[in-house]
């Protein structure tokens, strides 16, 4: 397993293909409805976001992208990062790829001054929630009707990246 940070010079199409495949069975929306690869590339260039990919047999097996919560909030925005996208090639699911991705992106965020990492997903998506909890994330609350209109609430999870709390 090779863990590598994505750079703006890398081919984004391969990452996009893995993400689209990983989210192809999501029933509530299409990937393009909530994620922009061009915005990801922009944040990476501006160093307000980072993307990690894992290579197995010279092919991307998984990808994670996280960014500062809000670069306009100064220090506070830089101290809180949010995971926006985690995608693992379905045939590689359950084999430690996701955990390696999380560990790598948390290290990048920590090295960029992050104290906390957030992630959110659909309320009721127990498989995703349990994955993050298994990796040290805790319940941080939920927001009713947060995504895509009514009856699609979001659950937020939080992990402290330092012992400063």
C-alpha positions in Angstrom: 0.0 0.0 0.0 1.5 3.3 -1.0 0.1 6.5 0.7 0.6 9.6 -1.4 -0.5 13.2 -1.2 -2.4 14.4 -4.3 -0.9 17.4 -6.0 -2.6 19.8 -8.4 -0.4 18.3 -11.1 -1.8 14.8 -10.7 -4.5 13.4 -12.9 -7.8 14.2 -11.2 -9.8 11.9 -13.5 -8.5 8.7 -11.8 -9.5 10.1 -8.3 -12.9 11.1 -9.7 -13.5 7.6 -11.1 -12.8 6.0 -7.7 -15.1 8.5 -5.9 -17.9 8.0 -8.4 -17.7 4.2 -8.1 -17.6 4.4 -4.3 -20.7 6.6 -4.3 -22.6 4.9 -7.1 -24.9 3.1 -4.7 -25.7 6.2 -2.6 -29.4 6.7 -2.9 -29.9 10.3 -1.9 -27.8 12.2 -4.4 -25.1 12.1 -7.0 -21.5 12.9 -6.2 -21.7 16.0 -8.4 -24.6 17.3 -6.3 -22.4 17.9 -3.3 -18.7 17.7 -4.4 -16.7 19.8 -6.8 -13.3 18.5 -8.0 -12.4 21.9 -9.3 -13.0 23.4 -5.9 -10.9 20.7 -4.3 -8.0 21.4 -6.8 -8.3 25.1 -6.0 -8.1 24.5 -2.2 -5.1 22.2 -2.6 -3.3 24.9 -4.7 -4.2 27.5 -2.0 -3.0 25.1 0.7 -6.4 25.2 2.6 -7.1 21.6 1.7 -5.4 18.3 1.2 -6.1 15.1 -0.6 -4.5 11.7 0.1 -4.7 8.7 -2.2 -3.7 5.1 -1.6 -2.2 3.1 -4.4 -2.5 -0.7 -4.7 -1.0 -2.4 -7.7 -0.4 1.1 -9.2 -4.1 1.9 -9.1 -5.9 4.2 -6.7 -7.7 2.1 -4.1 -9.0 5.0 -2.0 -9.0 8.8 -1.6 -9.8 11.3 1.2 -10.1 15.0 0.9 -10.3 17.5 3.8 -10.1 21.2 4.1 -9.9 24.0 6.7 -13.4 24.6 8.0 -13.3 28.2 6.9 -10.2 30.0 5.9 -11.9 33.4 6.4 -12.2 32.7 10.2 -8.5 33.2 10.7 -6.9 31.0 13.4 -10.1 29.3 14.4 -10.9 28.3 10.8 -7.4 26.8 10.4 -7.7 24.8 13.7 -10.8 23.0 12.5 -10.7 20.8 9.4 -13.6 18.9 7.9 -13.4 15.7 5.9 -15.4 16.4 2.7 -14.9 13.2 0.8 -13.7 9.7 1.7 -14.0 7.0 -1.0 -12.7 3.5 -1.2 -12.8 1.3 -4.3 -15.7 -1.1 -3.4 -13.5 -4.2 -4.0 -11.0 -2.8 -1.4 -13.6 -2.0 1.3 -13.0 -3.6 4.7 -9.3 -4.1 4.1 -7.9 -1.1 6.0 -7.7 1.3 3.2 -10.1 3.8 4.8 -8.3 3.7 8.1 -5.0 4.4 6.4 -6.6 7.3 4.6 -7.9 8.8 7.8 -4.6 8.5 9.6 -2.8 10.2 6.7 -5.2 13.1 6.3 -5.3 13.6 10.1 -1.5 13.9 10.0 -1.5 16.4 7.2 -4.2 18.5 9.0 -2.2 18.3 12.2 0.9 19.5 10.4 -1.1 22.4 9.1 -2.2 23.5 12.6 -5.5 21.6 12.9 -6.6 20.7 16.4 -9.9 19.1 15.5 -11.2 17.1 12.5 -14.9 17.0 11.7 -16.9 14.8 9.3 -20.6 14.6 8.6 -22.8 12.1 6.9 -26.5 11.3 6.5 -28.2 10.4 9.8 -29.0 6.7 9.6 -25.9 5.8 7.5 -24.8 3.5 10.3 -22.0 1.9 8.3 -20.2 5.2 7.7 -20.9 6.4 11.3 -19.5 3.2 12.8 -16.4 3.4 10.5 -15.5 6.9 11.9 -16.3 5.9 15.5 -14.0 2.9 15.1 -11.3 5.3 14.1 -11.7 7.6 17.2 -14.4 10.0 16.1 -17.2 10.9 18.6 -20.7 12.1 18.2 -20.8 15.9 17.9 -24.6 16.3 17.2 -26.9 16.4 14.3 -28.8 19.0 12.3 -32.3 18.4 11.1 -32.9 18.7 7.4 -29.3 19.7 6.8 -28.8 18.2 3.4 -31.1 18.0 0.3 -34.3 19.3 1.9 -36.6 17.7 4.4 -36.0 14.4 6.1 -32.3 14.2 5.3 -30.6 15.2 8.5 -26.9 15.1 9.1 -24.9 13.6 11.9 -21.6 15.2 12.8 -18.6 13.4 14.2 -15.4 15.0 15.8 -11.9 13.8 16.6 -9.4 15.9 18.6 -6.1 15.7 16.9 -4.1 16.9 19.9 -4.2 16.6 23.7 -4.7 20.4 24.1 -8.4 20.0 25.0 
